[in-house]
Amino acid sequence: MERNKQKELVASLITATIEDINADFDAGKIPEGWDGIELRWLIADKFSRVVLKGIGSSYRKRGFNNHCLVEGI
């Protein structure tokens, strides 16, 4: 995948996640008492739902994990 297409994909996934979280704020679903801890959990949960919708194989995931470990990503 070309570098600019990679950047576009990342930006679209981040934008979708932000829009999803903002919709929850607007709907009053997020308690005012939540601070950085709960909001970080929410962000991680939302990203996993937006980004990981049944994609990839275990083989590709192992390759990805190995690359991140070797490259320190």
mmCIF file of the N, C-alpha and C atoms, coordinates in Angstrom:
data_MODEL
# 
_entry.id   MODEL 
# 
loop_
_atom_site.group_PDB 
_atom_site.id 
_atom_site.type_symbol 
_atom_site.label_atom_id 
_atom_site.label_alt_id 
_atom_site.label_comp_id 
_atom_site.label_asym_id 
_atom_site.label_entity_id 
_atom_site.label_seq_id 
_atom_site.pdbx_PDB_ins_code 
_atom_site.Cartn_x 
_atom_site.Cartn_y 
_atom_site.Cartn_z 
_atom_site.occupancy 
_atom_site.B_iso_or_equiv 
_atom_site.pdbx_formal_charge 
_atom_site.auth_seq_id 
_atom_site.auth_comp_id 
_atom_site.auth_asym_id 
_atom_site.auth_atom_id 
_atom_site.pdbx_PDB_model_num 
ATOM 1   N N  . MET A 1 1  ? 0.855   -1.172  0.000  1.00 0.00 ? 1  MET A N  1 
ATOM 2   C CA . MET A 1 1  ? 0.000   0.000   0.000  1.00 0.00 ? 1  MET A CA 1 
ATOM 3   C C  . MET A 1 1  ? 0.898   1.231   0.000  1.00 0.00 ? 1  MET A C  1 
ATOM 4   N N  . GLU A 1 2  ? 0.564   2.208   -0.824 1.00 0.00 ? 2  GLU A N  1 
ATOM 5   C CA . GLU A 1 2  ? 1.355   3.430   -0.900 1.00 0.00 ? 2  GLU A CA 1 
ATOM 6   C C  . GLU A 1 2  ? 1.283   4.199   0.418  1.00 0.00 ? 2  GLU A C  1 
ATOM 7   N N  . ARG A 1 3  ? 2.349   4.934   0.720  1.00 0.00 ? 3  ARG A N  1 
ATOM 8   C CA . ARG A 1 3  ? 2.453   5.660   1.989  1.00 0.00 ? 3  ARG A CA 1 
ATOM 9   C C  . ARG A 1 3  ? 1.277   6.609   2.208  1.00 0.00 ? 3  ARG A C  1 
ATOM 10  N N  . ASN A 1 4  ? 0.892   7.366   1.180  1.00 0.00 ? 4  ASN A N  1 
ATOM 11  C CA . ASN A 1 4  ? -0.213  8.306   1.370  1.00 0.00 ? 4  ASN A CA 1 
ATOM 12  C C  . ASN A 1 4  ? -1.539  7.585   1.592  1.00 0.00 ? 4  ASN A C  1 
ATOM 13  N N  . LYS A 1 5  ? -1.715  6.413   1.006  1.00 0.00 ? 5  LYS A N  1 
ATOM 14  C CA . LYS A 1 5  ? -2.927  5.617   1.246  1.00 0.00 ? 5  LYS A CA 1 
ATOM 15  C C  . LYS A 1 5  ? -2.925  5.067   2.670  1.00 0.00 ? 5  LYS A C  1 
ATOM 16  N N  . GLN A 1 6  ? -1.750  4.695   3.167  1.00 0.00 ? 6  GLN A N  1 
ATOM 17  C CA . GLN A 1 6  ? -1.632  4.247   4.549  1.00 0.00 ? 6  GLN A CA 1 
ATOM 18  C C  . GLN A 1 6  ? -2.056  5.359   5.504  1.00 0.00 ? 6  GLN A C  1 
ATOM 19  N N  . LYS A 1 7  ? -1.559  6.558   5.242  1.00 0.00 ? 7  LYS A N  1 
ATOM 20  C CA . LYS A 1 7  ? -1.896  7.702   6.094  1.00 0.00 ? 7  LYS A CA 1 
ATOM 21  C C  . LYS A 1 7  ? -3.384  8.012   6.033  1.00 0.00 ? 7  LYS A C  1 
ATOM 22  N N  . GLU A 1 8  ? -3.984  7.914   4.854  1.00 0.00 ? 8  GLU A N  1 
ATOM 23  C CA . GLU A 1 8  ? -5.422  8.161   4.713  1.00 0.00 ? 8  GLU A CA 1 
ATOM 24  C C  . GLU A 1 8  ? -6.234  7.142   5.511  1.00 0.00 ? 8  GLU A C  1 
ATOM 25  N N  . LEU A 1 9  ? -5.823  5.870   5.466  1.00 0.00 ? 9  LEU A N  1 
ATOM 26  C CA . LEU A 1 9  ? -6.530  4.828   6.210  1.00 0.00 ? 9  LEU A CA 1 
ATOM 27  C C  . LEU A 1 9  ? -6.448  5.087   7.707  1.00 0.00 ? 9  LEU A C  1 
ATOM 28  N N  . VAL A 1 10 ? -5.250  5.402   8.193  1.00 0.00 ? 10 VAL A N  1 
ATOM 29  C CA . VAL A 1 10 ? -5.077  5.692   9.619  1.00 0.00 ? 10 VAL A CA 1 
ATOM 30  C C  . VAL A 1 10 ? -5.943  6.882   10.028 1.00 0.00 ? 10 VAL A C  1 
ATOM 31  N N  . ALA A 1 11 ? -5.913  7.940   9.234  1.00 0.00 ? 11 ALA A N  1 
ATOM 32  C CA . ALA A 1 11 ? -6.703  9.131   9.548  1.00 0.00 ? 11 ALA A CA 1 
ATOM 33  C C  . ALA A 1 11 ? -8.198  8.817   9.563  1.00 0.00 ? 11 ALA A C  1 
ATOM 34  N N  . SER A 1 12 ? -8.666  7.992   8.632  1.00 0.00 ? 12 SER A N  1 
ATOM 35  C CA . SER A 1 12 ? -10.098 7.672   8.595  1.00 0.00 ? 12 SER A CA 1 
ATOM 36  C C  . SER A 1 12 ? -10.511 6.827   9.799  1.00 0.00 ? 12 SER A C  1 
ATOM 37  N N  . LEU A 1 13 ? -9.654  5.911   10.238 1.00 0.00 ? 13 LEU A N  1 
ATOM 38  C CA . LEU A 1 13 ? -9.964  5.103   11.419 1.00 0.00 ? 13 LEU A CA 1 
ATOM 39  C C  . LEU A 1 13 ? -9.982  5.964   12.679 1.00 0.00 ? 13 LEU A C  1 
ATOM 40  N N  . ILE A 1 14 ? -9.034  6.886   12.782 1.00 0.00 ? 14 ILE A N  1 
ATOM 41  C CA . ILE A 1 14 ? -9.000  7.781   13.942 1.00 0.00 ? 14 ILE A CA 1 
ATOM 42  C C  . ILE A 1 14 ? -10.219 8.687   13.945 1.00 0.00 ? 14 ILE A C  1 
ATOM 43  N N  . THR A 1 15 ? -10.568 9.228   12.781 1.00 0.00 ? 15 THR A N  1 
ATOM 44  C CA . THR A 1 15 ? -11.738 10.100  12.677 1.00 0.00 ? 15 THR A CA 1 
ATOM 45  C C  . THR A 1 15 ? -13.009 9.357   13.052 1.00 0.00 ? 15 THR A C  1 
ATOM 46  N N  . ALA A 1 16 ? -13.159 8.124   12.574 1.00 0.00 ? 16 ALA A N  1 
ATOM 47  C CA . ALA A 1 16 ? -14.340 7.330   12.905 1.00 0.00 ? 16 ALA A CA 1 
ATOM 48  C C  . ALA A 1 16 ? -14.430 7.088   14.410 1.00 0.00 ? 16 ALA A C  1 
ATOM 49  N N  . THR A 1 17 ? -13.295 6.844   15.042 1.00 0.00 ? 17 THR A N  1 
ATOM 50  C CA . THR A 1 17 ? -13.274 6.620   16.484 1.00 0.00 ? 17 THR A CA 1 
ATOM 51  C C  . THR A 1 17 ? -13.651 7.886   17.241 1.00 0.00 ? 17 THR A C  1 
ATOM 52  N N  . ILE A 1 18 ? -13.110 9.011   16.829 1.00 0.00 ? 18 ILE A N  1 
ATOM 53  C CA . ILE A 1 18 ? -13.445 10.285  17.472 1.00 0.00 ? 18 ILE A CA 1 
ATOM 54  C C  . ILE A 1 18 ? -14.936 10.578  17.329 1.00 0.00 ? 18 ILE A C  1 
ATOM 55  N N  . GLU A 1 19 ? -15.478 10.366  16.144 1.00 0.00 ? 19 GLU A N  1 
ATOM 56  C CA . GLU A 1 19 ? -16.901 10.614  15.922 1.00 0.00 ? 19 GLU A CA 1 
ATOM 57  C C  . GLU A 1 19 ? -17.765 9.706   16.789 1.00 0.00 ? 19 GLU A C  1 
ATOM 58  N N  . ASP A 1 20 ? -17.352 8.461   16.949 1.00 0.00 ? 20 ASP A N  1 
ATOM 59  C CA . ASP A 1 20 ? -18.095 7.512   17.780 1.00 0.00 ? 20 ASP A CA 1 
ATOM 60  C C  . ASP A 1 20 ? -18.091 7.948   19.246 1.00 0.00 ? 20 ASP A C  1 
ATOM 61  N N  . ILE A 1 21 ? -16.937 8.362   19.742 1.00 0.00 ? 21 ILE A N  1 
ATOM 62  C CA . ILE A 1 21 ? -16.833 8.815   21.132 1.00 0.00 ? 21 ILE A CA 1 
ATOM 63  C C  . ILE A 1 21 ? -17.617 10.110  21.337 1.00 0.00 ? 21 ILE A C  1 
ATOM 64  N N  . ASN A 1 22 ? -17.511 11.039  20.397 1.00 0.00 ? 22 ASN A N  1 
ATOM 65  C CA . ASN A 1 22 ? -18.262 12.287  20.510 1.00 0.00 ? 22 ASN A CA 1 
ATOM 66  C C  . ASN A 1 22 ? -19.764 12.038  20.519 1.00 0.00 ? 22 ASN A C  1 
ATOM 67  N N  . ALA A 1 23 ? -20.223 11.069  19.750 1.00 0.00 ? 23 ALA A N  1 
ATOM 68  C CA . ALA A 1 23 ? -21.648 10.727  19.754 1.00 0.00 ? 23 ALA A CA 1 
ATOM 69  C C  . ALA A 1 23 ? -22.077 10.228  21.130 1.00 0.00 ? 23 ALA A C  1 
ATOM 70  N N  . ASP A 1 24 ? -21.210 9.454   21.787 1.00 0.00 ? 24 ASP A N  1 
ATOM 71  C CA . ASP A 1 24 ? -21.519 8.987   23.139 1.00 0.00 ? 24 ASP A CA 1 
ATOM 72  C C  . ASP A 1 24 ? -21.577 10.147  24.128 1.00 0.00 ? 24 ASP A C  1 
ATOM 73  N N  . PHE A 1 25 ? -20.658 11.111  23.990 1.00 0.00 ? 25 PHE A N  1 
ATOM 74  C CA . PHE A 1 25 ? -20.716 12.313  24.838 1.00 0.00 ? 25 PHE A CA 1 
ATOM 75  C C  . PHE A 1 25 ? -22.028 13.054  24.610 1.00 0.00 ? 25 PHE A C  1 
ATOM 76  N N  . ASP A 1 26 ? -22.368 13.285  23.333 1.00 0.00 ? 26 ASP A N  1 
ATOM 77  C CA . ASP A 1 26 ? -23.573 14.039  22.993 1.00 0.00 ? 26 ASP A CA 1 
ATOM 78  C C  . ASP A 1 26 ? -24.843 13.347  23.480 1.00 0.00 ? 26 ASP A C  1 
ATOM 79  N N  . ALA A 1 27 ? -24.821 12.013  23.522 1.00 0.00 ? 27 ALA A N  1 
ATOM 80  C CA . ALA A 1 27 ? -25.984 11.253  23.971 1.00 0.00 ? 27 ALA A CA 1 
ATOM 81  C C  . ALA A 1 27 ? -26.041 11.125  25.492 1.00 0.00 ? 27 ALA A C  1 
ATOM 82  N N  . GLY A 1 28 ? -25.033 11.678  26.179 1.00 0.00 ? 28 GLY A N  1 
ATOM 83  C CA . GLY A 1 28 ? -25.013 11.614  27.637 1.00 0.00 ? 28 GLY A CA 1 
ATOM 84  C C  . GLY A 1 28 ? -24.651 10.249  28.191 1.00 0.00 ? 28 GLY A C  1 
ATOM 85  N N  . LYS A 1 29 ? -23.986 9.438   27.394 1.00 0.00 ? 29 LYS A N  1 
ATOM 86  C CA . LYS A 1 29 ? -23.638 8.077   27.822 1.00 0.00 ? 29 LYS A CA 1 
ATOM 87  C C  . LYS A 1 29 ? -22.377 8.009   28.670 1.00 0.00 ? 29 LYS A C  1 
ATOM 88  N N  . ILE A 1 30 ? -21.573 9.063   28.657 1.00 0.00 ? 30 ILE A N  1 
ATOM 89  C CA . ILE A 1 30 ? -20.305 9.054   29.383 1.00 0.00 ? 30 ILE A CA 1 
ATOM 90  C C  . ILE A 1 30 ? -20.457 9.881   30.657 1.00 0.00 ? 30 ILE A C  1 
ATOM 91  N N  . PRO A 1 31 ? -20.261 9.253   31.812 1.00 0.00 ? 31 PRO A N  1 
ATOM 92  C CA . PRO A 1 31 ? -20.425 9.956   33.087 1.00 0.00 ? 31 PRO A CA 1 
ATOM 93  C C  . PRO A 1 31 ? -19.425 11.098  33.254 1.00 0.00 ? 31 PRO A C  1 
ATOM 94  N N  . GLU A 1 32 ? -19.866 12.187  33.860 1.00 0.00 ? 32 GLU A N  1 
ATOM 95  C CA . GLU A 1 32 ? -18.972 13.321  34.105 1.00 0.00 ? 32 GLU A CA 1 
ATOM 96  C C  . GLU A 1 32 ? -17.864 12.968  35.083 1.00 0.00 ? 32 GLU A C  1 
ATOM 97  N N  . GLY A 1 33 ? -18.081 11.966  35.917 1.00 0.00 ? 33 GLY A N  1 
ATOM 98  C CA . GLY A 1 33 ? -17.087 11.572  36.907 1.00 0.00 ? 33 GLY A CA 1 
ATOM 99  C C  . GLY A 1 33 ? -15.911 10.811  36.340 1.00 0.00 ? 33 GLY A C  1 
ATOM 100 N N  . TRP A 1 34 ? -15.993 10.396  35.091 1.00 0.00 ? 34 TRP A N  1 
ATOM 101 C CA . TRP A 1 34 ? -14.874 9.672   34.499 1.00 0.00 ? 34 TRP A CA 1 
ATOM 102 C C  . TRP A 1 34 ? -13.706 10.625  34.291 1.00 0.00 ? 34 TRP A C  1 
ATOM 103 N N  . ASP A 1 35 ? -12.509 10.168  34.677 1.00 0.00 ? 35 ASP A N  1 
ATOM 104 C CA . ASP A 1 35 ? -11.324 10.972  34.423 1.00 0.00 ? 35 ASP A CA 1 
ATOM 105 C C  . ASP A 1 35 ? -10.446 10.251  33.410 1.00 0.00 ? 35 ASP A C  1 
ATOM 106 N N  . GLY A 1 36 ? -9.153  10.507  33.453 1.00 0.00 ? 36 GLY A N  1 
ATOM 107 C CA . GLY A 1 36 ? -8.244  9.954   32.455 1.00 0.00 ? 36 GLY A CA 1 
ATOM 108 C C  . GLY A 1 36 ? -8.215  8.446   32.383 1.00 0.00 ? 36 GLY A C  1 
ATOM 109 N N  . ILE A 1 37 ? -8.438  7.775   33.491 1.00 0.00 ? 37 ILE A N  1 
ATOM 110 C CA . ILE A 1 37 ? -8.367  6.311   33.488 1.00 0.00 ? 37 ILE A CA 1 
ATOM 111 C C  . ILE A 1 37 ? -9.508  5.726   32.670 1.00 0.00 ? 37 ILE A C  1 
ATOM 112 N N  . GLU A 1 38 ? -10.741 6.066   33.045 1.00 0.00 ? 38 GLU A N  1 
ATOM 113 C CA . GLU A 1 38 ? -11.892 5.515   32.323 1.00 0.00 ? 38 GLU A CA 1 
ATOM 114 C C  . GLU A 1 38 ? -11.917 5.981   30.866 1.00 0.00 ? 38 GLU A C  1 
ATOM 115 N N  . LEU A 1 39 ? -11.528 7.220   30.632 1.00 0.00 ? 39 LEU A N  1 
ATOM 116 C CA . LEU A 1 39 ? -11.534 7.714   29.255 1.00 0.00 ? 39 LEU A CA 1 
ATOM 117 C C  . LEU A 1 39 ? -10.488 7.005   28.401 1.00 0.00 ? 39 LEU A C  1 
ATOM 118 N N  . ARG A 1 40 ? -9.355  6.663   28.986 1.00 0.00 ? 40 ARG A N  1 
ATOM 119 C CA . ARG A 1 40 ? -8.357  5.878   28.245 1.00 0.00 ? 40 ARG A CA 1 
ATOM 120 C C  . ARG A 1 40 ? -8.901  4.489   27.921 1.00 0.00 ? 40 ARG A C  1 
ATOM 121 N N  . TRP A 1 41 ? -9.591  3.871   28.881 1.00 0.00 ? 41 TRP A N  1 
ATOM 122 C CA . TRP A 1 41 ? -10.203 2.566   28.620 1.00 0.00 ? 41 TRP A CA 1 
ATOM 123 C C  . TRP A 1 41 ? -11.243 2.681   27.509 1.00 0.00 ? 41 TRP A C  1 
ATOM 124 N N  . LEU A 1 42 ? -12.019 3.756   27.550 1.00 0.00 ? 42 LEU A N  1 
ATOM 125 C CA . LEU A 1 42 ? -13.037 3.971   26.519 1.00 0.00 ? 42 LEU A CA 1 
ATOM 126 C C  . LEU A 1 42 ? -12.389 4.120   25.147 1.00 0.00 ? 42 LEU A C  1 
ATOM 127 N N  . ILE A 1 43 ? -11.331 4.919   25.075 1.00 0.00 ? 43 ILE A N  1 
ATOM 128 C CA . ILE A 1 43 ? -10.635 5.116   23.798 1.00 0.00 ? 43 ILE A CA 1 
ATOM 129 C C  . ILE A 1 43 ? -10.097 3.793   23.272 1.00 0.00 ? 43 ILE A C  1 
ATOM 130 N N  . ALA A 1 44 ? -9.464  3.012   24.132 1.00 0.00 ? 44 ALA A N  1 
ATOM 131 C CA . ALA A 1 44 ? -8.922  1.712   23.710 1.00 0.00 ? 44 ALA A CA 1 
ATOM 132 C C  . ALA A 1 44 ? -10.033 0.796   23.225 1.00 0.00 ? 44 ALA A C  1 
ATOM 133 N N  . ASP A 1 45 ? -11.140 0.775   23.950 1.00 0.00 ? 45 ASP A N  1 
ATOM 134 C CA . ASP A 1 45 ? -12.268 -0.070  23.558 1.00 0.00 ? 45 ASP A CA 1 
ATOM 135 C C  . ASP A 1 45 ? -12.844 0.366   22.219 1.00 0.00 ? 45 ASP A C  1 
ATOM 136 N N  . LYS A 1 46 ? -13.041 1.660   22.045 1.00 0.00 ? 46 LYS A N  1 
ATOM 137 C CA . LYS A 1 46 ? -13.606 2.165   20.790 1.00 0.00 ? 46 LYS A CA 1 
ATOM 138 C C  . LYS A 1 46 ? -12.674 1.891   19.621 1.00 0.00 ? 46 LYS A C  1 
ATOM 139 N N  . PHE A 1 47 ? -11.376 2.097   19.816 1.00 0.00 ? 47 PHE A N  1 
ATOM 140 C CA . PHE A 1 47 ? -10.431 1.807   18.740 1.00 0.00 ? 47 PHE A CA 1 
ATOM 141 C C  . PHE A 1 47 ? -10.475 0.335   18.360 1.00 0.00 ? 47 PHE A C  1 
ATOM 142 N N  . SER A 1 48 ? -10.527 -0.541  19.345 1.00 0.00 ? 48 SER A N  1 
ATOM 143 C CA . SER A 1 48 ? -10.549 -1.969  19.019 1.00 0.00 ? 48 SER A CA 1 
ATOM 144 C C  . SER A 1 48 ? -11.813 -2.334  18.243 1.00 0.00 ? 48 SER A C  1 
ATOM 145 N N  . ARG A 1 49 ? -12.923 -1.682  18.552 1.00 0.00 ? 49 ARG A N  1 
ATOM 146 C CA . ARG A 1 49 ? -14.169 -1.969  17.834 1.00 0.00 ? 49 ARG A CA 1 
ATOM 147 C C  . ARG A 1 49 ? -14.147 -1.423  16.410 1.00 0.00 ? 49 ARG A C  1 
ATOM 148 N N  . VAL A 1 50 ? -13.579 -0.234  16.233 1.00 0.00 ? 50 VAL A N  1 
ATOM 149 C CA . VAL A 1 50 ? -13.550 0.379   14.905 1.00 0.00 ? 50 VAL A CA 1 
ATOM 150 C C  . VAL A 1 50 ? -12.490 -0.277  14.032 1.00 0.00 ? 50 VAL A C  1 
ATOM 151 N N  . VAL A 1 51 ? -11.344 -0.569  14.612 1.00 0.00 ? 51 VAL A N  1 
ATOM 152 C CA . VAL A 1 51 ? -10.194 -1.016  13.841 1.00 0.00 ? 51 VAL A CA 1 
ATOM 153 C C  . VAL A 1 51 ? -10.179 -2.521  13.599 1.00 0.00 ? 51 VAL A C  1 
ATOM 154 N N  . LEU A 1 52 ? -10.629 -3.304  14.546 1.00 0.00 ? 52 LEU A N  1 
ATOM 155 C CA . LEU A 1 52 ? -10.452 -4.753  14.467 1.00 0.00 ? 52 LEU A CA 1 
ATOM 156 C C  . LEU A 1 52 ? -11.740 -5.522  14.177 1.00 0.00 ? 52 LEU A C  1 
ATOM 157 N N  . LYS A 1 53 ? -12.530 -5.074  13.271 1.00 0.00 ? 53 LYS A N  1 
ATOM 158 C CA . LYS A 1 53 ? -13.796 -5.742  12.965 1.00 0.00 ? 53 LYS A CA 1 
ATOM 159 C C  . LYS A 1 53 ? -13.559 -6.996  12.129 1.00 0.00 ? 53 LYS A C  1 
ATOM 160 N N  . GLY A 1 54 ? -13.114 -8.065  12.771 1.00 0.00 ? 54 GLY A N  1 
ATOM 161 C CA . GLY A 1 54 ? -12.963 -9.368  12.129 1.00 0.00 ? 54 GLY A CA 1 
ATOM 162 C C  . GLY A 1 54 ? -12.008 -9.394  10.953 1.00 0.00 ? 54 GLY A C  1 
ATOM 163 N N  . ILE A 1 55 ? -10.863 -8.745  11.100 1.00 0.00 ? 55 ILE A N  1 
ATOM 164 C CA . ILE A 1 55 ? -9.934  -8.698  9.977  1.00 0.00 ? 55 ILE A CA 1 
ATOM 165 C C  . ILE A 1 55 ? -8.692  -9.527  10.255 1.00 0.00 ? 55 ILE A C  1 
ATOM 166 N N  . GLY A 1 56 ? -8.032  -9.912  9.199  1.00 0.00 ? 56 GLY A N  1 
ATOM 167 C CA . GLY A 1 56 ? -6.738  -10.573 9.299  1.00 0.00 ? 56 GLY A CA 1 
ATOM 168 C C  . GLY A 1 56 ? -6.805  -12.030 9.721  1.00 0.00 ? 56 GLY A C  1 
ATOM 169 N N  . SER A 1 57 ? -5.660  -12.662 9.627  1.00 0.00 ? 57 SER A N  1 
ATOM 170 C CA . SER A 1 57 ? -5.522  -14.060 10.021 1.00 0.00 ? 57 SER A CA 1 
ATOM 171 C C  . SER A 1 57 ? -4.527  -14.144 11.174 1.00 0.00 ? 57 SER A C  1 
ATOM 172 N N  . SER A 1 58 ? -4.516  -15.284 11.841 1.00 0.00 ? 58 SER A N  1 
ATOM 173 C CA . SER A 1 58 ? -3.564  -15.447 12.947 1.00 0.00 ? 58 SER A CA 1 
ATOM 174 C C  . SER A 1 58 ? -2.126  -15.397 12.423 1.00 0.00 ? 58 SER A C  1 
ATOM 175 N N  . TYR A 1 59 ? -1.906  -15.877 11.206 1.00 0.00 ? 59 TYR A N  1 
ATOM 176 C CA . TYR A 1 59 ? -0.580  -15.840 10.598 1.00 0.00 ? 59 TYR A CA 1 
ATOM 177 C C  . TYR A 1 59 ? -0.105  -14.394 10.430 1.00 0.00 ? 59 TYR A C  1 
ATOM 178 N N  . ARG A 1 60 ? -0.978  -13.549 9.879  1.00 0.00 ? 60 ARG A N  1 
ATOM 179 C CA . ARG A 1 60 ? -0.607  -12.144 9.683  1.00 0.00 ? 60 ARG A CA 1 
ATOM 180 C C  . ARG A 1 60 ? -0.417  -11.445 11.018 1.00 0.00 ? 60 ARG A C  1 
ATOM 181 N N  . LYS A 1 61 ? -1.233  -11.783 12.006 1.00 0.00 ? 61 LYS A N  1 
ATOM 182 C CA . LYS A 1 61 ? -1.115  -11.168 13.329 1.00 0.00 ? 61 LYS A CA 1 
ATOM 183 C C  . LYS A 1 61 ? 0.222   -11.527 13.973 1.00 0.00 ? 61 LYS A C  1 
ATOM 184 N N  . ARG A 1 62 ? 0.637   -12.782 13.851 1.00 0.00 ? 62 ARG A N  1 
ATOM 185 C CA . ARG A 1 62 ? 1.943   -13.184 14.381 1.00 0.00 ? 62 ARG A CA 1 
ATOM 186 C C  . ARG A 1 62 ? 3.066   -12.405 13.701 1.00 0.00 ? 62 ARG A C  1 
ATOM 187 N N  . GLY A 1 63 ? 2.968   -12.249 12.384 1.00 0.00 ? 63 GLY A N  1 
ATOM 188 C CA . GLY A 1 63 ? 3.971   -11.478 11.646 1.00 0.00 ? 63 GLY A CA 1 
ATOM 189 C C  . GLY A 1 63 ? 4.009   -10.027 12.088 1.00 0.00 ? 63 GLY A C  1 
ATOM 190 N N  . PHE A 1 64 ? 2.821   -9.474  12.298 1.00 0.00 ? 64 PHE A N  1 
ATOM 191 C CA . PHE A 1 64 ? 2.723   -8.094  12.780 1.00 0.00 ? 64 PHE A CA 1 
ATOM 192 C C  . PHE A 1 64 ? 3.360   -7.971  14.160 1.00 0.00 ? 64 PHE A C  1 
ATOM 193 N N  . ASN A 1 65 ? 2.984   -8.872  15.081 1.00 0.00 ? 65 ASN A N  1 
ATOM 194 C CA . ASN A 1 65 ? 3.538   -8.838  16.432 1.00 0.00 ? 65 ASN A CA 1 
ATOM 195 C C  . ASN A 1 65 ? 5.052   -8.960  16.424 1.00 0.00 ? 65 ASN A C  1 
ATOM 196 N N  . ASN A 1 66 ? 5.578   -9.853  15.574 1.00 0.00 ? 66 ASN A N  1 
ATOM 197 C CA . ASN A 1 66 ? 7.015   -10.052 15.482 1.00 0.00 ? 66 ASN A CA 1 
ATOM 198 C C  . ASN A 1 66 ? 7.702   -8.781  14.974 1.00 0.00 ? 66 ASN A C  1 
ATOM 199 N N  . HIS A 1 67 ? 7.141   -8.178  13.933 1.00 0.00 ? 67 HIS A N  1 
ATOM 200 C CA . HIS A 1 67 ? 7.731   -6.959  13.396 1.00 0.00 ? 67 HIS A CA 1 
ATOM 201 C C  . HIS A 1 67 ? 7.773   -5.850  14.441 1.00 0.00 ? 67 HIS A C  1 
ATOM 202 N N  . CYS A 1 68 ? 6.672   -5.664  15.171 1.00 0.00 ? 68 CYS A N  1 
ATOM 203 C CA . CYS A 1 68 ? 6.622   -4.621  16.207 1.00 0.00 ? 68 CYS A CA 1 
ATOM 204 C C  . CYS A 1 68 ? 7.639   -4.888  17.297 1.00 0.00 ? 68 CYS A C  1 
ATOM 205 N N  . LEU A 1 69 ? 7.817   -6.144  17.661 1.00 0.00 ? 69 LEU A N  1 
ATOM 206 C CA . LEU A 1 69 ? 8.802   -6.506  18.687 1.00 0.00 ? 69 LEU A CA 1 
ATOM 207 C C  . LEU A 1 69 ? 10.220  -6.224  18.198 1.00 0.00 ? 69 LEU A C  1 
ATOM 208 N N  . VAL A 1 70 ? 10.522  -6.645  16.998 1.00 0.00 ? 70 VAL A N  1 
ATOM 209 C CA . VAL A 1 70 ? 11.878  -6.474  16.458 1.00 0.00 ? 70 VAL A CA 1 
ATOM 210 C C  . VAL A 1 70 ? 12.200  -4.998  16.230 1.00 0.00 ? 70 VAL A C  1 
ATOM 211 N N  . GLU A 1 71 ? 11.233  -4.254  15.717 1.00 0.00 ? 71 GLU A N  1 
ATOM 212 C CA . GLU A 1 71 ? 11.464  -2.840  15.400 1.00 0.00 ? 71 GLU A CA 1 
ATOM 213 C C  . GLU A 1 71 ? 11.227  -1.906  16.574 1.00 0.00 ? 71 GLU A C  1 
ATOM 214 N N  . GLY A 1 72 ? 10.699  -2.415  17.662 1.00 0.00 ? 72 GLY A N  1 
ATOM 215 C CA . GLY A 1 72 ? 10.442  -1.585  18.839 1.00 0.00 ? 72 GLY A CA 1 
ATOM 216 C C  . GLY A 1 72 ? 9.295   -0.598  18.642 1.00 0.00 ? 72 GLY A C  1 
ATOM 217 N N  . ILE A 1 73 ? 8.328   -1.000  17.867 1.00 0.00 ? 73 ILE A N  1 
ATOM 218 C CA . ILE A 1 73 ? 7.168   -0.126  17.599 1.00 0.00 ? 73 ILE A CA 1 
ATOM 219 C C  . ILE A 1 73 ? 6.166   -0.272  18.722 1.00 0.00 ? 73 ILE A C  1 
# 
